[in-house]
Amino acid sequence: MIISWLELIYLVITTAVIAYIFMDMIHINRIQFLKPRFDWNAFKFAALVAAPGVILHELGHKFIAMFLGYTASFHIWPFGLFLGVFLKLIGSPFLIIAPGYVSITSVQNGLQNAIISFAGPFINLVLWLGSWLILNNARNLKRKTALFLYLTKQINMILFIFNMLPIPPLDGYQTLMGIVSLF
């Protein structure tokens, strides 16, 4: 099975939490005093803008690992979900988005480890550059579409750069160690 029912539930929970964290940071076009207690439009827009970068990043690791013959599964990290919500609630100027991870059967090959580790950030790179290309080349974009592309570009740029830092346990470190192990 490519994605189990439990993983599907985890992906829905992750999407909902990410949307909640980002919904107040993304303003579509609402006057503040007209905003309802819970703005479902902002929640949906935040889910469409922010969640794909995180979800597809993790699925990138999973599917490449499976392609290489490993067993891989997505898990939520309750502490990471709680931390993101907590930082939002206290009005923190920075966020830590660590909602889950992919567990993979023991990878013995350094090159394969590097490829699996880079797969997630590569998704963010594609989303970042794809959004950038569309923004720079498309004409007459509607405001909401331009905002969607701009936010997608920014979020995925940050996710790519942060995840590629060569600091344990980030993907950049795992990628670097996989490459170094070849020599």
N, C-alpha and C positions, 0 to 999 in steps of 0.2 A: 504494500500500500504506500503510495507516494506521501500522503498526509493523513495521519490518523484523526479520528474524531476528537481525541483529547487535544492534539495539536491545533486543530481547527478552533476549538473552544479557547485555547491559549492565544491564538492569533486574534480572535474577536475581542478578548479581554484586553490584550495589548493595544489594539487599535482604539478601543474606547478610552483607555487611560491616557494614551498619547493625545487623542483629540481633546480630552478634558484639560490636560496640561497646557496645550497650545491655544485653546479656544479664546481666551481673553487677551492673548498677545496678537491675534490676527483680527484686525477690524475691517470688515467688508465694506460697510457704508451705513452704519447706524449711528444715530445721535444717542449719546450716552444715556440721557434720561428717559429715552423711549425703550431702552433695552429691557427685555423681560428678565425675570429672576434667573431663568436658565435659557440661554439663547441657543435653541436647537440649530438654527442656521449657521451660527458661528461654530458650533460643535461639528456639524457635518463638513463645513469648509475646512476646518482644522484637520479633521480625519482624512480628507482628500489630499491635503497639502503635506502634512507632517508624517502620517502613518506609513505611506508607501516607502519612504526612505529607510525606515527602521525595519518594517516587515520584510521588504524585498532584500535588504541587507542580510538578514538572518536566513531567509530562504535561499539566498545565493550560496551561503556556506553549506546548507543542507543538501541542495540539489547537486552541487559540484562534488561533495563527498560521496553522495549516492552514485553519481556518474562514475566515480573512481572505484566503486565497489565496496564502499564502507556503509555501515548502518548509521543513520543520523536522525536525530529527532529534536524538535524545538521544544523548549521548556520556558515557562515564565519564571522570573526571579522575583518573588514577592517583595523582598527588601528593596530591589531596584525600582519596582512599581511604586511602593510606598514612599521611597525617597523622592522620586519625581513629583508626586502629588504633594508631599510635605513641603518641598521647596517652593512649589507654586502657591500653596496656602499661606506661607509666611512672607510671600512677596520677594523671594530671593532674586537678586539681579542675575544669577546664573542658574542653569539647570544641569542636572545630570540625568541623562536618558539611558538607563540600563535595564530595560524591561524584561530581557530574556537572553537566552543563549541556545546554541545548538550543541548537543552532546554527540560526539562521533566516536565510533569504535577506534581503538588504538591505531593511530597513523604511524607506520614504521618508516616511511620514506620522507626525507626532508623536502624534496621537490614537491611531492603531493601535499605535504603540510603547508608549504608556501602557497601553493595554488588554492587550496581550500581557504586558507586565511585571507588571501587577497580577494577572493570571490565576493565577499560582502562589501568591502570598500569599492571594488570595481563597479558594483551596481550603483553606489552613490556617485561615483565619477561619471557614469553614463547619464544618470538623472541630472546631475549638475551641468555637464556640458551640453546635453540635449536641450535643457531648458534655456541655457545661455544662447545656444544657436538659434532657437526659435525666437527668443526675445530680440535678438540682434538682426534677424532677417525677415521676420513677419511684419506685414504692414497692416495698419488699421485693426489692431487687436482691441477687443472690448476691455474695459477697465478691469473687470473681474478676472478675465482670462490672463491679462498682463500681470495682475497681482498674484494669481495662482502660479504662473510661471516664475515670477520673481522670487516668491517665497520658496517654491520647490528648489530653485537654483541655490538660494542662500542656505537652506537647511541641509541640502545634500553636500554643498561645499564644506560646511562645518563638519558634518558627519565624516566625510572623506578625510579631511585634514586631521581631525582628531583621532580617528581610528588608525591612521597610518603613522602616528607617532610611534617610534621604536621603544615603547615603554611597556613592560609586562603589566597586565595580560592582554594589552591591545593587539589588534590584528597586525599592525605595523611591526611589532616585535616578533610575533609568530612568523610573519612573512620573512623578515630579515633572518631569523634563526634557521628557518627552512632553507634559505638560499645559502647561508654560511655553512650549513652542514654538508653542502655539496663539495666543499673544498678541503 
